[in-house]
Every structure is written in C-alpha cells, then in structure tokens.
C-alpha cells in the first residue's frame, strides 16, 4: 500500500465527516439565500437536504467518537468489565484455556474461594486447577503474610487455603508454588491463558463482590501488572508467618 492510499485509509472517516458538514453548510446557505416564494417546492427540498446532512453529520460524529473510545480500549487490551467476580464458569474457562508449560498467576488476599472452587480434592466438578496442573500448567499464587490479614481472613487462610495449598504442593511440587509478601495486597490479579483479570481490594469486602476488568494478557495496560507480579514473586518467600 503506497503512502497516499495509507493516508486515505487512516483519514477517510474525517473526510466523510467534513463532507457532511460542508454539504450541510452549502444547502443551508442555498436555502436561506433563495426566495422561498419563487419556488416553494425547491426551497422545501433544499431545506430538507440541509436538515438531513446536519443529522448525518451529528450521527456520524457520535459514531466516530464511540469508535475512537473503543479503539483506545482495544489499544490497552480492555476486553470486558465485570460487576462482580461470582461467575465460576468464566473462571473455569480461563483455567481450561491455559496450555502446557504456561502459567496461571494469582495475586489476592487468601485465595481460599479460588482453591475451593477449582482445587477441591473432594469434589470432582471443582478440580479444574488440579487438572491444569496434571496437564503441565504452572501455578503461582502470591498472598500477603498472615500478619497482614484480619481475623476472618486469617481464619480462612489457615483452615482453607493452607490445607489445600499443602496438598497441591505435595502432589505438584514442581509446578505449584505459593509465596507470601510482607505487605497488604493492593489489588487482585488472575492471569491465565490469554486473559488477565485485575480488580481492586476493598477492606471488609469480599473480592467476589467487587468489580474487575478483563484484559488481553498481552495488552499494554497489563504489562506493568505482570512485571510487578514477577518482581514481587522474586522478593517473596514460602513462609506465611
């Protein structure tokens, strides 16, 4: 594609918008500069054209603005918005999309719900994470040390997360890892396959009830979050106390 065609392809929407504006101004000028009594039908016709091109200009302009906003979202890899994080099937699909030797990376507060939903050794329908590990997927979970949790969170961690994590570590010592950092968790992250979910962490509110954004894992916005995870992982250890 030569330079002229490339320029035309990039700017054609602006040319169309300008054309609508010029035609609106032209027919408006003709309508108001002519004598409506001399030819009422022509005057009404020209006035109708002016109104039509004005409507076309406004509608096309709004569509352009929406497309520009969507292009910005696509540039940063935004795929969807979640009002909450209660949809098990959505997360199940993400876990199943992970390929052999790829990573599932999780950053959260206790991860007890995630392990309970997808790494339950007592319930066959809730073993997607176990099956992923069986298929050669690497799982890395990052959590704050227990001293950074409130009483309820600490209880969930000891009685739920730790029990399941110990079983997974014993069975998948080479592919399942859980580490702890000595600071409160500032946000949550779930990365699997080609998607990454990032959401806030609110005090005294369960993560399942908070919103989140689904990103393309390879989009520009997610890159620093993945880098932060890897950096935090390198500084963390396996001691939860």
Secondary structure by P-SEA (a helix, b strand, c coil): ccaaaaaaaacaaaaaaaaaaaaaaaaaaaaaaccccccaaaaaaaaaaaaaaaaaaaaaaaaaaaaaaaaaaaaacccccccccccaaaaaaaaaacccccccccccccaaaaaaaccccccccccaaaaaaaabbbbbbbbcccccccaaaaaaaaacaaaaaaaaaaaccccbbbbbccccccbbbbbcccbbbbbbbbcccccccbbbbbcccccccaaaaaaaaaaaaaacccccc
